[in-house]
Structure formats: C-alpha cells, structure tokens
C-alpha cells in the first residue's frame, strides 16, 4: 500500500513523522512524503531544528487517488501552515471523500478541522485542540489512541509523541483490515 505523509515545508515534529514512517515501511508498505513545496522539509524536535527530509510528491500534482491512506504528523507549526493552504486542505478532504483511512497525531487535526471532516467523529488530539474540535462538531476524548469508524474511512488519532506506539499499532491494524 502507498501511504501519504503530508507535511508543511517546515514545522513537523520529527518523531511524529519518523516513527509512523518506519512502522509503515517495516510493515511492507510504501511511505511517500507529500508537501506543499518541492525540495526538502525541515523537521523539528519541539522548538529546535532537527533533520531535513526529501519531498517525494507535491500537493496539487499528488491526489488521494494515488494512495491507500494518509498520515498527518503533528507539531504546532506544521498543521497550522497546512490549514492555510487550500491545496493541502483539499488533499486531506479527498481522502475522507474516498473513504480512505487517515491517521493524525497531536496538533494535526487542525488541518482536518479546516477540511470540515471531523463533524460527527470521535477523536483525540493534543489537549489544546479540544475546544476547536468540539466547535467543529467532533466528540473529543482524552485517550492514547482513538479509532473512529463513524463516517467514511477509519480515522486513527493520538494525543502526543508518548502515544506513538499505540498510534502506529492501531494504524497498522487499520491497514491490515483494509488489505485483507
């Protein structure tokens, strides 16, 4: 399966990109880094610059039709930048319209809020997004991982880097169900 990892050019929390990336790759799937600009993205370890990663595809030429699922890593600046880019918002919305699985961690639900795809769903996130999610019509829960099937496609969400093991496991379970 081809799995899109959507990131802004700067601001993704590195561990929220790399741990799911390695889990997907180690399970035999193909992770693909998609961004709003070609070249490289700059990851962060909280507020400190970390590594850079090469972009495989650019939003606008990449479409959900070319993938089997989507991962939205967090970091505060990453989803904040993505939600202001209409191409990125449309890219995310297209995964939901097609009923494809989506996994989002930490602050990543901000982009889904902008895409208007959380209404009627149950999810978790970094606690500061609780009110934003409720205002967008979602039910927010404080859980390590939440798998929601109340809508087209399964939605896997987690709160923070400490939840990555549960997040990756739940997402790989969803991918295994889909490929069965």
One Martini backbone bead per residue (centre of mass of N, CA, C, O) as a GRO file, in nm:
protein
  180
    1UNK     BB    1   0.098   0.035   0.019
    2UNK     BB    2   0.024   0.376  -0.020
    3UNK     BB    3   0.155   0.635   0.201
    4UNK     BB    4   0.069   0.943   0.302
    5UNK     BB    5   0.278   1.222   0.408
    6UNK     BB    6   0.184   1.524   0.547
    7UNK     BB    7   0.382   1.830   0.496
    8UNK     BB    8   0.525   2.095   0.568
    9UNK     BB    9   0.824   2.260   0.513
   10UNK     BB   10   0.767   2.342   0.825
   11UNK     BB   11   0.719   2.191   1.170
   12UNK     BB   12   0.756   1.906   1.208
   13UNK     BB   13   0.747   1.643   1.418
   14UNK     BB   14   0.974   1.412   1.382
   15UNK     BB   15   0.861   1.161   1.542
   16UNK     BB   16   0.571   1.189   1.392
   17UNK     BB   17   0.709   1.090   1.125
   18UNK     BB   18   0.919   0.850   1.173
   19UNK     BB   19   0.762   0.629   1.325
   20UNK     BB   20   0.533   0.579   1.117
   21UNK     BB   21   0.717   0.535   0.877
   22UNK     BB   22   0.862   0.282   0.986
   23UNK     BB   23   0.609   0.113   1.035
   24UNK     BB   24   0.512   0.108   0.743
   25UNK     BB   25   0.769  -0.003   0.613
   26UNK     BB   26   0.799  -0.261   0.801
   27UNK     BB   27   0.504  -0.364   0.683
   28UNK     BB   28   0.543  -0.316   0.348
   29UNK     BB   29   0.508  -0.024   0.286
   30UNK     BB   30   0.471   0.301   0.113
   31UNK     BB   31   0.620   0.583   0.189
   32UNK     BB   32   0.507   0.933   0.123
   33UNK     BB   33   0.627   1.254   0.076
   34UNK     BB   34   0.412   1.530   0.124
   35UNK     BB   35   0.396   1.867  -0.008
   36UNK     BB   36   0.377   2.218  -0.092
   37UNK     BB   37   0.686   2.173  -0.159
   38UNK     BB   38   0.968   2.129  -0.296
   39UNK     BB   39   1.235   1.918  -0.173
   40UNK     BB   40   1.241   2.005   0.164
   41UNK     BB   41   1.198   1.933   0.499
   42UNK     BB   42   1.165   2.076   0.829
   43UNK     BB   43   1.234   1.947   1.122
   44UNK     BB   44   1.134   1.901   1.473
   45UNK     BB   45   1.233   1.942   1.825
   46UNK     BB   46   1.005   2.119   1.887
   47UNK     BB   47   1.202   2.418   1.865
   48UNK     BB   48   1.417   2.245   1.722
   49UNK     BB   49   1.611   2.171   1.485
   50UNK     BB   50   1.643   1.906   1.271
   51UNK     BB   51   1.577   1.731   1.017
   52UNK     BB   52   1.578   1.647   0.679
   53UNK     BB   53   1.338   1.584   0.401
   54UNK     BB   54   1.242   1.443   0.116
   55UNK     BB   55   1.036   1.515  -0.139
   56UNK     BB   56   0.816   1.326  -0.347
   57UNK     BB   57   0.548   1.509  -0.337
   58UNK     BB   58   0.303   1.745  -0.460
   59UNK     BB   59   0.063   1.934  -0.396
   60UNK     BB   60  -0.157   1.904  -0.691
   61UNK     BB   61  -0.026   1.638  -0.818
   62UNK     BB   62  -0.127   1.505  -0.579
   63UNK     BB   63  -0.355   1.236  -0.497
   64UNK     BB   64  -0.562   1.021  -0.333
   65UNK     BB   65  -0.576   0.810  -0.572
   66UNK     BB   66  -0.251   0.733  -0.515
   67UNK     BB   67  -0.370   0.614  -0.238
   68UNK     BB   68  -0.452   0.430   0.078
   69UNK     BB   69  -0.339   0.660   0.278
   70UNK     BB   70  -0.313   0.888   0.573
   71UNK     BB   71  -0.062   1.099   0.729
   72UNK     BB   72  -0.071   1.330   1.021
   73UNK     BB   73   0.152   1.507   1.146
   74UNK     BB   74   0.270   1.719   1.373
   75UNK     BB   75   0.299   1.999   1.521
   76UNK     BB   76   0.224   2.320   1.531
   77UNK     BB   77   0.319   2.446   1.249
   78UNK     BB   78   0.228   2.240   1.042
   79UNK     BB   79  -0.095   2.254   1.051
   80UNK     BB   80  -0.105   2.562   1.036
   81UNK     BB   81   0.001   2.573   0.743
   82UNK     BB   82  -0.190   2.370   0.601
   83UNK     BB   83  -0.471   2.524   0.669
   84UNK     BB   84  -0.373   2.768   0.455
   85UNK     BB   85  -0.375   2.540   0.225
   86UNK     BB   86  -0.595   2.445  -0.009
   87UNK     BB   87  -0.450   2.198  -0.126
   88UNK     BB   88  -0.417   2.047   0.143
   89UNK     BB   89  -0.714   2.044   0.226
   90UNK     BB   90  -0.814   1.889  -0.027
   91UNK     BB   91  -0.642   1.641   0.013
   92UNK     BB   92  -0.769   1.555   0.277
   93UNK     BB   93  -1.069   1.549   0.190
   94UNK     BB   94  -1.033   1.324  -0.028
   95UNK     BB   95  -0.990   1.087   0.167
   96UNK     BB   96  -1.274   1.105   0.289
   97UNK     BB   97  -1.442   1.090   0.025
   98UNK     BB   98  -1.301   0.790  -0.033
   99UNK     BB   99  -1.268   0.623   0.245
  100UNK     BB  100  -0.990   0.665   0.367
  101UNK     BB  101  -0.744   0.630   0.571
  102UNK     BB  102  -0.669   0.819   0.878
  103UNK     BB  103  -0.381   0.973   1.047
  104UNK     BB  104  -0.359   1.162   1.364
  105UNK     BB  105  -0.136   1.386   1.549
  106UNK     BB  106  -0.198   1.608   1.784
  107UNK     BB  107  -0.228   1.897   1.578
  108UNK     BB  108  -0.341   1.778   1.301
  109UNK     BB  109  -0.660   1.836   1.318
  110UNK     BB  110  -0.662   2.121   1.202
  111UNK     BB  111  -0.677   2.034   0.904
  112UNK     BB  112  -0.949   1.881   0.935
  113UNK     BB  113  -1.116   2.118   1.020
  114UNK     BB  114  -1.074   2.282   0.757
  115UNK     BB  115  -1.205   2.029   0.586
  116UNK     BB  116  -1.468   1.933   0.725
  117UNK     BB  117  -1.422   1.604   0.876
  118UNK     BB  118  -1.519   1.586   1.205
  119UNK     BB  119  -1.805   1.561   1.193
  120UNK     BB  120  -1.922   1.299   1.404
  121UNK     BB  121  -1.655   1.246   1.541
  122UNK     BB  122  -1.409   1.054   1.721
  123UNK     BB  123  -1.137   1.217   1.905
  124UNK     BB  124  -0.795   1.296   1.941
  125UNK     BB  125  -0.547   1.517   2.108
  126UNK     BB  126  -0.423   1.779   2.181
  127UNK     BB  127  -0.578   1.948   2.433
  128UNK     BB  128  -0.597   2.240   2.287
  129UNK     BB  129  -0.814   2.118   2.058
  130UNK     BB  130  -1.085   2.053   2.191
  131UNK     BB  131  -1.257   2.307   2.118
  132UNK     BB  132  -1.218   2.300   1.814
  133UNK     BB  133  -1.349   2.022   1.773
  134UNK     BB  134  -1.623   2.080   1.899
  135UNK     BB  135  -1.687   2.326   1.708
  136UNK     BB  136  -1.665   2.109   1.452
  137UNK     BB  137  -1.841   1.839   1.567
  138UNK     BB  138  -1.677   1.684   1.769
  139UNK     BB  139  -1.557   1.421   1.970
  140UNK     BB  140  -1.367   1.443   2.265
  141UNK     BB  141  -1.086   1.246   2.379
  142UNK     BB  142  -0.875   1.109   2.650
  143UNK     BB  143  -0.659   0.924   2.455
  144UNK     BB  144  -0.407   0.757   2.314
  145UNK     BB  145  -0.626   0.611   2.124
  146UNK     BB  146  -0.843   0.660   1.830
  147UNK     BB  147  -1.102   0.475   1.665
  148UNK     BB  148  -1.295   0.582   1.384
  149UNK     BB  149  -1.621   0.471   1.213
  150UNK     BB  150  -1.795   0.757   1.179
  151UNK     BB  151  -1.752   0.708   0.860
  152UNK     BB  152  -1.557   0.750   0.604
  153UNK     BB  153  -1.339   0.587   0.708
  154UNK     BB  154  -1.076   0.558   0.909
  155UNK     BB  155  -0.984   0.713   1.231
  156UNK     BB  156  -0.664   0.795   1.363
  157UNK     BB  157  -0.581   0.901   1.702
  158UNK     BB  158  -0.351   1.120   1.889
  159UNK     BB  159  -0.183   1.326   2.130
  160UNK     BB  160   0.133   1.219   2.145
  161UNK     BB  161   0.445   1.089   2.143
  162UNK     BB  162   0.379   0.880   2.378
  163UNK     BB  163   0.152   0.740   2.163
  164UNK     BB  164   0.296   0.603   1.914
  165UNK     BB  165   0.266   0.301   1.956
  166UNK     BB  166  -0.046   0.297   1.948
  167UNK     BB  167  -0.080   0.446   1.681
  168UNK     BB  168   0.073   0.251   1.495
  169UNK     BB  169  -0.085  -0.005   1.565
  170UNK     BB  170  -0.367   0.095   1.478
  171UNK     BB  171  -0.293   0.165   1.185
  172UNK     BB  172  -0.194  -0.118   1.101
  173UNK     BB  173  -0.467  -0.253   1.152
  174UNK     BB  174  -0.624  -0.091   0.940
  175UNK     BB  175  -0.450  -0.182   0.698
  176UNK     BB  176  -0.502  -0.487   0.732
  177UNK     BB  177  -0.806  -0.476   0.689
  178UNK     BB  178  -0.793  -0.346   0.402
  179UNK     BB  179  -0.606  -0.591   0.274
  180UNK     BB  180  -0.809  -0.846   0.338
   0.00000   0.00000   0.00000
